[in-house]
Amino acid sequence: MAGHRRTQERMWAAVEEEDVKMARLLLAGTGVDVDEIGISGVTMLMMAILQGNIHMCRLLLTEGRANANKTTPNTTAALHLAAQEGRADICRLLLAGGMVDVDRGGPNGCTPLYIAAQLGRFSVCKMLIAEGSVNVNKTGAEGATPLFMASQEGHVEVCQLLITQGGADINKTESHGVTPLYAAASFGHVAVCRLLLASGKADVSQGPLGASPLFVAAQEGHFEVCRLLILKGNANINHATPQCSTPLYVASQNGHKSIVRLLLQHGAIEVRVPVPTGSLTPTEAAARFGQAETATYLARKRCTQCDKQANTKICARCRTVQYCSRECQKSHWKAHKPNCKVSS
């Protein structure tokens, strides 16, 4: 028993020190258990993967007969680790024997492709897709797909690969109703949004709790994403959530003046949004939440007579009021005349 333990310890030392020659000598004897989970929580094969030592991996698989499907207590297998580390060559080696399930779920059900897509491991994703049998739409944590994770993290090349070569479902949502486009928009990943929109299939209105990608981009202050969704995605500027909140409202509330201007230029209208104390317009919300510059800009754009949000013209004489039309200016003249003085 003591002799076996000493042999195991020597084998572990050989793997840790990447001594392939010593490992081969030890494997030529008897009693080496290469599938033992060590004090670091992984097998010898997994340690070799983490070290990026393909020669040790090959030795353990061929001469040590390592079980490539062995998992750690948290269900991580060798292929999950190789994908995590971005080692396409080791992934190929593991799959060569035909005994490893390319779609095997690891921690939280995440597949090797899911892990690689999330981390932006392009070469691994390319190799797994080329392998032919991988399910590109298999979900992992919280129902997210590899494309969703790549979109959320901004890995545009991986997204393109998953769509063009893998045939990934562009609108498949995770468990909360978030699409890849919504995820990319929420994090401001312009290149990913452009790619998804270029497919002609991305749903520009879908999102959790009735919010659209434009809504979340406006809320988070991602100007370029907003402009892209409007110009290339033909997003509905005034699409409201079930609570009646709009992109203009959340942009105003959060003080994103440039986005407020963009939305107004493309036809956004002010609507009242219910709040616990009553209701607020975007202008009132900006003022309530301390966004003074945005509130001032919005107030300037309001017709003094009809209260309509529009491209107004300022009174040329006093420059203190503005109107959306000649008719409104005439209608308001009686009330305005006593105060209309030449601006200094």
N, C-alpha and C positions, 0 to 999 in steps of 0.2 A: 504493500500500500504506500509506504513511504517512498519507495523507488518510483512508483507511478507518479506521485505528486512532484517529485524532483524533475521527472521527465517533462511533465506539464509546465512546470515553472521555467525550465530551459526553453521549451517551445514558445512560451509567451515572450520570453526575453528575446528570442530570435526574431519574432514578429515585430515586437516593439522597436527593436534596433535595426529592423529592415535587413536582417542578415539572411538572405535567401539560401546561401550555401549551407549554413548551419541548420536552417529549417528543413532542407532537403535531407540532410543526414539523419535528423531526428525522425522524420517521417518514414525513413527506410527501416526503422526499428519497429517496435510494437508498443501499443498502449497509449498512443497520443490521441487525445480527444479534441479534434479541431473545432468541434461545435460547442465547446464549453463556454458558458457566459462568464467572463472574467470580472474582476472587481470594478472595472470601468463600465460594466453593464452591456458590453458588446462581445461578439464572438471574435475569433482570430481573423476570420474573413472580413468582418466589419471593420476591425482595426486597420487592416491593410487597405481597405477602401478609403477610410478617413485619412490615411497617410498618402493616398494616391499612388500606391505601389502596385501597379498592374502585374508585375512579375511575381510578387508574393501571392497576389490573388489567383493567378493562373496555377501556381504551385499548389496552393491549398485546395483548389477545385479539382485538379487532375490527380495529384499524388496523395493529397490528404482526404479526398472524397468529401470535401466540405459540403454541408447541406445549405444550398443557396436560399432555401425557403425558411430557414430557421429565423425566428423573430425574437426580439427583445420583449420584456414585459409590456411595453407600450405598443406592441404589434409592428414595430419597425423591422423590415427585412433588408437584406443586402441591396436589393435594387432601389429601394427608397433612399438609402444612404448615397449610393452612386449618383442618383439623380440630384440629390441635394448638393453634392459636392461638384456637380457639373462635369462628371467623368463619363462622357459618351463611350469611350473605349472600354471602360469597365462594365458599363451597362450592356454593351454588345457582347462582351465575354460571358456575362451572366445569362443572357438570353440564348446564347449559342447552343447550350445543352438541351433546350426545348422543355425544360422542367420548371421554368419560372413563369408565373402568371404576370404578364405585363400590366394588367389592370388590377392587380391585387391592392386592396385598401390597407393603408397603414394607419398611423395615428389619426383619429377623427375621420377615418375612412378615406383619407387622401391617397390617391394613386401616385405612382412615380411621375406621370405626366403632369398631374396637378402641382406637385412639388416643384418640378422643373420650371413650369410656366410661372408660378408665383415668384420664383427667385430669378427669373430671366435667363435660365440656362438654355440658350438657343440651340447649341449643338446637341444637347440631350433630347430636347423636344423634337428636333429634326430626325434624329436617329430612331426615336420611339415611333414617330408617325410613319417613317419609311419602313419600319418593321412590319407594318401592314394590318395587324390585328388589334391595335390599340383603339379603345373607345374614347374619342376626344370629348365627348359630352358627358362622360361619367362624372358624377358629382362627388365632392368631398365635404369638408366642414361647412355646415349650414347650407348645404345644397348648392354650393358654388361649383362652377365648371372651371377647367383650366383657362378658358378664354376669359371668364369673369375675373379670375385672379390676375392674369396678365394685364387686363384692361385696368384694373384697380391700381396695379403697381406701375403702370406706364411703360410696359415692355412692348413697344410697338412692333418690333421685328418678330417677336414671338406671336403676337396677335395676328400678324399677317400670315405667318406660317400656319397657325391653327385654322385660319379661315380658308386660305387658298389651297393648302395641301391636305389639311385635315377635315375640311368641311364642317367646321364647328358651327353650332346653332348660335347665331348672333344675338337673338332675343331671349335666350333661355335665362330665366331669373333664378336667383338664389332664394332661400326660404322666406325672405322678407319682401320679395317682389322687386328686387333691384336688378336691372339689366346691366350688361357690360357697358353700354353707352352711359347710363346713369352713373355708374361707378367711376368711369373715366372723367365724366363731367364734374362730379363732386370733388375730385382731386386735381382738377385743372390740367389733365393730360390732353393737350390740344392735338398732338399728332395721332394719338389713339382715336380720339373722337373723329378726326378727319378720315382716318382709315375705315372706321365703322360706317360712317355716313356714305363714303364712296361705294360701299357695297350695294347701296340702294335698298337695303333690307332692314336697316336699323329703325326701330320704333322710337320716334322722337317725342312721343307723348307718355310712354309707359314708365312708371316708377312706383315706389312705395307710398301708400297712403294718398294716392291720387296726385302726387307731385311729379312733374316732368323733369327731364334732364336740364332744360332751360331754367326751371325754377331753382334747382339746387345749385347750378352754376351762378345764377344771379345772387343767391343767398350767400354763397361762399366767396363772391367777388372775383370770379374768373372771367375777366372781360373777353379775352380772345376766344374762349369756349362759347360764350354767349353769342358773340358775333358770328362764329362759325355755325352754330345751331340755327341762327336766324337766316343767314345768307345761303348756306348750303343744305341745311336740314329742313328749311321752311317750317320751323317750329312755330306753334301757335303762341303769339306774344302774350295773349290774354288768357291762356289756359289757367283755370283756377282749381285749387284743391277743393275737396268737399267742405272745407272750412272757409271757402271763398278767398283764400290768400292767393296772390298772383306774383309773378316774377318782379313786377314793379314794386309791389308792396315790400317784399323781403329785401330787395336791393335798397330801397329807401330806408327801411328800418335799420339796416346794417351800414348805412352811410357810403354805399358804393356809387358815388356820383356819376362816374363815367358810364357805368352800366345803366343807371337811371336815364341818362341822356340818350344812350343807344336805344333803349326800349321805347322812349318817347318818340325818337326819330322814326321808328318803325311801327308806330301806331298803338302803343300801349295806352290804356285808359285807366283813370283812377276809379277804383271802386272801394266802398267801405267794407272793412273786414271786421267781423264780430270779435270783440275782446271782452274779458270779464267785466269791465266797467262800461261797456256799451259798444261802440264801434269807432274805427279810425280809418282815415284815408291814408295813402302813402305819405302825403305831406305831413299830416298830423303824427304819423308813426315816427317819421324822421325827427320831428321836434321832440316827441315824447322820449325817445331813446337817445337824446343828446347829439344827434347828427345835424348840427346847426347849418353847416355848409350845404348839405343836401336839402335840408328843409327850405333854406333860402332860395336855392335854385328852383325847387318845385313850386314854391309860392310865386316866384316871378313868372312862371309859365302859365298861371291861371288867369282866365278872363275875369276882370273885375265885375262885369255886368252879369254874365250867365253862369259863372263859376266853372266853366268848361275847361278841361285840360286840353290845350292846343298850342300851336305855334303862334303865340300872341305878338302883337305889335304895341310898343310903348307909346304913350301919348307924347308927341314930339315937343309939346310946350312945357309941361311940368315934369315929365319923365317919372311920375310916381304911380301911374296906373297903366294897365294893359288890356287889350281887347283882342278877341279872336276874329272879329269881323267889323266892317264899317257900320253895320246895323246895330251891333252892341254898343259901339262907341256913341252913336246918335241917341240910343235909348238911355244911356247913362249920363248924357251931357247935363241934364237938368240938375242931377244930384252932384255932379262933379264940378260944374262951372264955378261955384263960390270958392273952391279950393285949388283951381287950376291956375297956378302962377308960374311964370317963367323960371325954369331951373337955373340956379346960379352956377 
